[in-house]
Amino acid sequence: MARWLWLACVVALCTMPVRAASDVAPVTSAAPSVAAPAASAGTVAQLALDGPIGPAAAEYFDDASKRAVADHAVAIVLQIDTPGGLEDSMRQIIASMLACKVPVLVYVAPGGARAASAGTYILYAGQIAAMAPATHLGAATPVSLGGDTPMPLPDVGQPPTSAKSSGQPATGDDAADTSRDAESHKVLNDAIAYIRSLAQLRGRNAAWAEQAVRGAATLTASEAAKKHVIDFVATDVSDLLAKADGLQVQVGDHSITLQLKGLSVHDYAPNARTRFLAMITNPTIAYVLLLAGMFGLVLEAMHPGAMLPGIVGGICLLIGLYALQLLPVNYAGLALMALGVGLLVAEVVNPTVGALGIGGVISFVVGSVMLMNTGVAGYGVNLGVIAGIAVCAALLLALILWLVLRSRRSHVVTGDVALRADVAELLEPVNAGGEAWVMVRGERWRVHCDTSLPAGAQVRIVRRQGLLLWVVPA
């Protein structure tokens, strides 16, 4: 063992100078320069962000952009069509764009696509911003996780309208409103500063960017080009590369002249992990996984040893919880869902007149609606799924109540009560005070009778004493 450790140390020491030299090389080559023409040969990487911006989108861009740089792509075309998404994921994508070693050309396409909300920030962050005809951008006002939109800030010179500014004392409600307004203004100011910094970095229209955040302003592709929000309108990716060819952009601390015309475009699809993450972070899928996990564990608790419900439920619950910690979840809604499931299980275990079950259904539905009702585009649970599960729960509750009521009206068919209601037939004659055999429900029983009766006579059972039945003439 010592010999192998010594040999490993020697190998490590021998490789250290080589690694250090490779690490220093990029630093020495990154000396400030006015213009460093990009290589004319190479490929252009194409990435696509379709749908809401979330953790899967952020991981996809980070992974695909690194693979593109490793493959010596000269530029990245990021094609987007998004209604918006989560702020943290948007900032991760923009941070990766700003740190990327090759220019990123953000392209809103195809026709009919949009770069709304978070998409507007991403569009502003690209070295080149372009849009296809019949597309639009804007409406970048941040929305809180509770679904409330921050109030627009007053324009410069416009006096505020709060109770404090008017000289009136603030009541409890006014104070709460003032606190909420202050928090909303902080969020709004932060978003405005962020998009203005991106606009100033890329030399684009910062005034309109502020209006997109402050007042949810929107623009079409042609209007955006006229207002210098984007660089140009391109009909397709080839037209995009042709129009971007020869433009000078800033990548890190040095300038690059783009030479993209005629280069081949290589698509970078998301890897298996990113596809799996995109699937489970779909709010509806995460919701179904969470329910499957809850009910699986409940079935395992009610039927110990079944194994399959517990294993499947545990896996689904863990995956669902992992997805929820990546999503904007309302934990009050999650608690109401758990309470609803608990009440439904209590109704099944200990049936009542429906109080527990009805309360469980109401709690479950309200919690499901609240769970991801955040106002963030694309991050709400499908109401059809909630309605379907709620209807199934209501039908299950109705079935339980019907079975309970039917069981209360039905006759007893087992035990001493059922025996006392039965009529048997003597298999042999019996003397007064003697015993004989009878047939009851296909079984032979020993009976005692105080009256003499012939074989075949009908008798009624009045009580049981151990394995002996007391009978009287029917």
Sequence and secondary structure as in RCSB ss.txt:
>XXXX:A:sequence
MARWLWLACVVALCTMPVRAASDVAPVTSAAPSVAAPAASAGTVAQLALDGPIGPAAAEYFDDASKRAVADHAVA
IVLQIDTPGGLEDSMRQIIASMLACKVPVLVYVAPGGARAASAGTYILYAGQIAAMAPATHLGAATPVSLGGDTP
MPLPDVGQPPTSAKSSGQPATGDDAADTSRDAESHKVLNDAIAYIRSLAQLRGRNAAWAEQAVRGAATLTASEAA
KKHVIDFVATDVSDLLAKADGLQVQVGDHSITLQLKGLSVHDYAPNARTRFLAMITNPTIAYVLLLAGMFGLVLE
AMHPGAMLPGIVGGICLLIGLYALQLLPVNYAGLALMALGVGLLVAEVVNPTVGALGIGGVISFVVGSVMLMNTG
VAGYGVNLGVIAGIAVCAALLLALILWLVLRSRRSHVVTGDVALRADVAELLEPVNAGGEAWVMVRGERWRVHCD
TSLPAGAQVRIVRRQGLLLWVVPA
>XXXX:A:secstr
 HHHHHHHHHHHHHHHHHHHHHHHHHHHHT   S     SSSEEEEEEEES B HHHHHHHHHHHHHHHHTT SE
EEEEEEB  B HHHHHHHHHHHHH SS EEEEE STT EEETHHHHHHHHSSEEEE TT EEE      TTS   
     TT    STTTTT    HHHHHHHHHHHHHHHHHHHHHHHHHHHHHHHT  HHHHHHHHHS  EEEHHHHH
HTTSSSEE SSHHHHHHHHTT EEEETTEEEE   TT EEEE    HHHHHHHHHTSHHHHHHHHHHHHHHHHHH
HHSTT  HHHHHHHHHHHHHHHHHTTS   HHHHHHHHHHHHHHHHHHHS  SSHHHHHHHHHHHHHHHHHT   
 TT S  HHHHHHHHHHHHHHHHHHHHHHHHHHHS   SHHHHHHT EEEESS B TTEEEEEEETTEEEEEEES
S B TT EEEEEEEETTEEEEEE 
